[in-house]
Amino acid sequence: MMQDIAASLLMDFEKWVLQAESGGTILKTPLDSQASLSSEEVIKAKKRRLGRAQKTIGDYSLLAGSPVDANAHYSTALELARLTGDYFWYAGALEGSVCALLVDRMGQKDPVLEEEVKYRYNSVILHYRKSFIQDNAQRVSPLSFELEATLKLARFLCRRELAKEVVELLTAAADGAKSLIDASDRLILYVEIARLFGTLGYHRKAAFFSRQVAQLYLQQENRLAAISAMQVLAMTTKAYRVQSRASTAKSFLPNEIGSTHANGGKMHHHSIVSLFESQWSTLQMVVLREILLSAVRAGDPLAAWSAAARLLRSYYPLITPTGQNGLASALANSTEKLPSGTRCADPALPFIRLHSFSLHPSQMDIVKRNPAREDWWAGSAPSGPFIYTPFSKGEPNQSSKQELIWVVGEPVQVLVELANPCGFDLMVDSIYLSVHSGNFDAFPVSVNLPSNSLKVMTLSGIPTKVGPVTITGCIVHCFGVITEHLFKDVDNLLLGAAQGLVLSDPFRCCGSAKLKNVAVPNISVVPPLPLLVSHVAGGDGAVILYEGEIRDVWVSLANAGTVPVEQAHISLSGKNQDSVLSVAYETLKGALPLKPGAEVTIPITLKAWKLGLVDSDTASKNLSGSTGRQVKEGSSPMLLIHYAGPSVNSGQPSTDGPLVPPGRRLVVPLNICVLQGLSFVKARLLSMEIPAHVGENPPTSIIVENGSSEDGMSFDYSETKSDRLVKIDPYRGSWGLRFLELEMSNPTDVVFEITVSVQLEKSSVEDSSVVDCDSGEFGYPKTRIDRDYTARVLIPLEHFKLPILDGSFFVKDFQNGANTSRSSSFSEKNAKAELNASIKNLISRIKVRWQSGRNSSGELNIKDAVQAALHTSVMDVLLPDPLTFGFRLAENKLSPLKESLNKVHSPSSKGSVLAHDMTPMEVLVRNNTKEIIRINLSITCRDIAGENCIEGDKATVLWAGVLSGVTMEVPPLEEIKHSFSLYFLVPGEYSLLAVAVIDDANDILRARARTNSLDEPIFCRGPPFHVRVSGTV
């Protein structure tokens, strides 16, 4: 019914228009010439009236909703306007026909229709351009109609497929905007162009024309226009990558920004490029400056503060110091208009990055607890922010982040690095850790950063509840506004600086060294734990000990926590663990449970170790000149105390079952500074032979317990106290006196007293009347060594030698690799073992102790020095001579005894020989090897002056028998006798010497004689035997 009414009204209106008489009137528009019409122009205008009327009727028909009727009137108007050359109305009628066509085919789209529309609208634009009249250019122009038609066609074709044609249309429209007189028309045009570019997805072009709109708003010099400009510029920040963090947190478009995160948050290279585009820096600065200006005009202090903060933080390298001070003033002015405690999503200064997590002190290490084992700490590593710990080797890696454990109620610290790269001093009112988990109380601190400076500072806090803790950054109160500085933003900034994508690294320009990126670990908070604090009695400094000194120290342990200690175990770690002689474990166990505030003292016995060559030089330098630290790092042992509280946590119920709270590990370093007390200068072996006397009473031979009379013999002498140090050498036939001389130096500033004691053998202990039978040691007088002096200590050595000269000692010298047998190798090992056992036996029996002052005492380690001294002459000390000689008086009444190689008198049984009397004598030659030795024996007698008194013109001794060239064979391990007689003409002191030349010497004898020549003769000479000749009455 309504359509019928509208159609009837339209028909009546059409009849009225067609039948109306103009009465000489004409239809004009502002685009027609406004000059007085001539007769020709009036006639021309009358002709145009009918076409313009048809176009107007078509407009009304289209408004009435009849596109068919409108199209018919538009077609008539087009023909009339074409004939009269009315281009402006022709373009309007043609534009109306396009609208009628689209309304008639509403909802239908096909390529033919689109081509028709494009063709007609291009004609519309062309005819609008033809209708330009130069006379009306200053007052009115068809340019606005042309631009409007261009925008209509661009809006109709606005699709990604036709983006090229749309961009050309919009570019033409933007070029035509320069000719628009009215600023409002340009503003509307730029708004539409920006909207169409945004629809196409050309956000940078859209942002450019949006900035043109904002500039037109800013030219109006009023607050409402400034607000509009600020809002328009805010829409361009995303395209220029200078948007506020508040907007990026709400909406994040990966396809626009180009940043996609994958693989656990790792950022790809193309996303970094899109986030940091340094070639845009100048344009971005301009955009932010326009936002700052519009915000100031609009009276929005928070928006102004945000723009100034982004401008100063992102582009400080491109801003002069004067400009930086201006931005700081803008921040301060905005702050004055903001209420106290205002928060902003965009941080300003300073730049903050995570430096490190402070390591747990050695007294606060946390160890996971295994309740199924008695040693619950085994297999666990102390908790801490370590990149790698060897204790966790072999455990599955559940997360890429390191785990960190904090304890409720115990303060923790995090190190952050602050940088101020600008040219003004920065005052940070407060800064504290940003924790969103709600179970951490952070402590704010203030800091002042001079210009172009950085500072590493400690931020602390206290965990309040059990659970995970997430640290995202820091909360900073600076320039009167509270902002949150995220660690990940600075990490991305530094990553872009490393790849050359951003302008500058704020930390490097302030002089900071390159710091490795520190990731925030997975932090968990556990219930309260006990806390042991150690204290060494007498101070925590180093205990100064001299080498070998033994001293007791006391370590005090106090429970500074709020939970009692119920389990504790002590172990040793580090170097020189053997220097800890004893630890009172039972004292600690007896004090358990150790309640909060309780204390227990544990005694520990320490013994100073021996310094090496390098340590001795260092200690001497420190002692003489330096007063600094004298403890070598890592050389002292440590006490490891693993302790734990109650195994069940009653205060914190868990839904996952009973969780056992972790334990702790206390590291108590026993700082020992070992100083060189007595230094060995050198050690050597001293020996002296006292010739034996030929007596009348030969010693009585006894058989050794573990050998036959042939293999080994001993002689029974009655020894007095004065003869204790003088031992007869049964294998050389002389009295031997042997000492080990130790030359020692005292470089310290104290006085030492040296005591030497020798542990005696059982037989010696039983025979001695001056030795304590309980101790079995013989002590010698003390030797005092003053400071900066040296002294020699003589240690008497009891005689010892191996009974047999065996070839196994020299097997290395003459054995052939091809002929080496298994038995020879076994003999060599036995010989070496016997040799080493003999040396060790001698060293173990000698003790050198020192004492300094009243409480300082110790024992010197002389093992190495003695062993070195003995090894230099081990062949002379241990190995017997191949042949040994002895002399004795021969008596007819004495039956010849098969005696051992040493047939000499002790000093207590000395006898004398009478002059002018034929004295029968015997020389005893013993073979100490296991092979027959053929010798050529010679005997000589010398007077007290050393002259030969048997041969020559001045001979004073006559003889009977053979004294030279005596050829004999000595059986293995046996002795033979050779008899002769001497007649002394002159009383006095004489010496008998026996010399033998060995024929056909084997390899053993050549090795003992230290010769490799096969032709060189081997001589064997015995020691001199004294003969005292008395005169006759």
Buried (B, 14 or more C-beta within 10 A) or exposed (E): EEEEEEBEEBEEBBEEEEEEEEEEEBBBEEBBEEEEBEEEBEEBBBBBBBBBBBBBBBBBBBEBEBBEBBBBBBBBBBEBBBEBEBBBBBBBBBBBBBBBBBBEEEEEEEEEEBEBBBEBBBBBBBBBBEBBBEEBEEEBBBBBBBBBBBBBBBBBBBEEEBBEBBBEBBBBBBEBBEEBEEEEBBBBBBBBBBBBBBBBEBBEBBBBBBBBBBBBBBEBEEEEBBBBBBBBBBBBBBBBBBBBBEBBEEEEEEEEBBBEEEEEEEBBEEBBBBBBBBEBBEBBBEBBBBBBBBBBBBEBBBBBBBBBBBBBBBBBBBBEEEBBBBBBEBBEBBBEBBEEEBEBBBBBBBBBBBBBBBEBEBBBBBBBBBEEEEEBBEBBBBBBBBEEEEEBEEEEEEEEEBBBBBBBBBEBBBBBBBBBBBBBEBEBEBBBBBBEBEBBEBBBEEBEBEBBBBBEBEBBBBBEEBBEBEBBBBBBBBBBBBBBBBBBBBBBBBBBBBEEBBBBBBBBBBEBEEBEEBBBBBBBBBBBBBBBBBBBEEEEEBBBBBBBBBBEBEBEBBBEBBBBBBBBBBBBEBEBEEBBEEBBEEBBEEBBBBEBEBBBBBEBBBBBBBBEEEBBEBBBEBBEEEEEEBBBEEBBBBBBBBBBBBBEBEEBEEEEEEBBBBBBBBBBBBBBBBBBBBBBEEBBBEEEBBBBBBBBBBBEBEBBEEBEBBEBBBBEBEBEEEBBEBBBBBBBBBBBBBBBBBBBBBBBEBBBBBBBBBBBEEEBBEEBEEBEEEEBBBBBEEBEBEEEEBBEBEBBBBBEBBBBBBBBBBBEEEBEEEEEEEEBEEBBEEBBEBBEEBBEEBBEBBBBBBBBEEEBBBBBBBBEBBBEBBEEEBEEBBBBBBBBBBBBBBEEEEEEEEBBBBBBBBBEBBBBBBBEEEBBBBBBBBBBBEBEBBBBBBBBBBBEEEEBBBEEEEBBBEBEEBBEEBEBEBEEBBBBBBEBBBBBEEBBEBBBBBBBBBEEBBBBBBBBBEEEEEEEEBEBEBBBBBBBBBEEE
